[in-house]
Amino acid sequence: MCELKVSLKEDGKSVEVAQDVIYVKLSEQNLILRDVLGSSKIVEGALVEELDISKESLILLKSPLLTKVARFLSILNASISTRRYDQSIEAAWEDVKAEGDRCIREAWKMGRKG
């Protein structure tokens, strides 16, 4: 069986967050990691960047923008599955756009300094 070492990349840094992981599930804005002993760890606002079975490695990417996108998608999917419009979709989408704009401004500032 292949157990994974899980690393989390955030702000250009990478840290190992779990070992012997055999199960990963997206639940709203969180990834749930479960190891071979059944212990769970929740990683908020991250998505899978790379899965390499040959290296038994899973790399997660964390960003405030991903948290907001995951929240938006969670509300949207719930609305679609219940076939009912949820007005909070609009607010969640505005949060995504605002965070995206913030990221672009930060990147622009860094580019101006370099």
N, C-alpha and C positions, 0 to 999 in steps of 0.2 A: 504494500500500500504506500502511496505517496503522501507524506505529511509535508506541509509547507511552512517555511519561515516567512513571516509577514513583516514587511518594512513599510513605514509611513514616511512619505516625502511631503515636507511642508516648508515653505520659505527657503528653498534651496538646500535644506538639510534632510538627512534620512536617518531614521531610528528604527530599530527592530521593536515591534510591538507585540508579537506573538510567535509561538513555535508550535510545531506538531498540529497545525490547523488542517482539518479535513473537510470543513463546511463553511461556506460564506453565503450570506443572504442579505439582500438590500431590503430594509424595512423602513419606510418613510425616508428620513434623512440620515439613517444610520446603516452601517454594515455590521452584521452580526457574525462574529468569527467563533467557531466551535472547534476545540481540539479533540484529540483522540480519547481523552478522559471524560469528555462531555462538558468541560468548563467553557463558558462563553465570555467573550469580550465584545464590547460595543465600541465601534469607531464612528464618531459623528462627522458628517460632512466630507466623506471621502469616497472616491470611486477607484475601480481597478485600473491601474495604468499598465501593468504588465503581469502576465502569468506565464512562468516558464517551468513546466513540469520537469524537464531534464535537469534543472538546477534546484528543483523543489523550492521555488521562490515565487512569492506574490508581492508585488509592489503596489501600494495604494498611494493615491495623490489626494492631498487635503487642501481645500481652499474655501474661504467664505463664499465665494461665488458658487461653488459646487453645492454647498449647503442650501443656498437659496434656490438653485435650480432643482435640487432634489425635492424641496418642499413644494415648489410649483407643480412638479410632475406628480407628486403624491396627491395633491388636491385635484388636479386635472383628471388623473386616472380614477379617483373616487367618484368624481362628478360623472365621468363617462360610464362607469360601471353601474351607477345608480340611476343613470339617465335623468339627473337633476342638475340644474345649473347652480353652482355655488359661487356667490359673489366674491368670496375670498380669493378666487382664482385671479381676479384683476389686481388685488393688492399684492399677491405673491409675485405676479408678473412684474409689477412696478418695482418690487424689491430686487428682482433679478436685474432689471435694466439699471437701477441705481448702483448696484454693486459692480456691474460691468463697466459703467461709466467711471466709477472710482478706480477700478483696476487700470483702465486706459489712462486716466490722469496720472496715476503713480508711475506707470511705464513711461509716459511722456516725460515726467520729471526726471526719472533716472537717465533717460536718453539725453536729456539736455545737459546733465552733469558730466556725462562721459565724453 
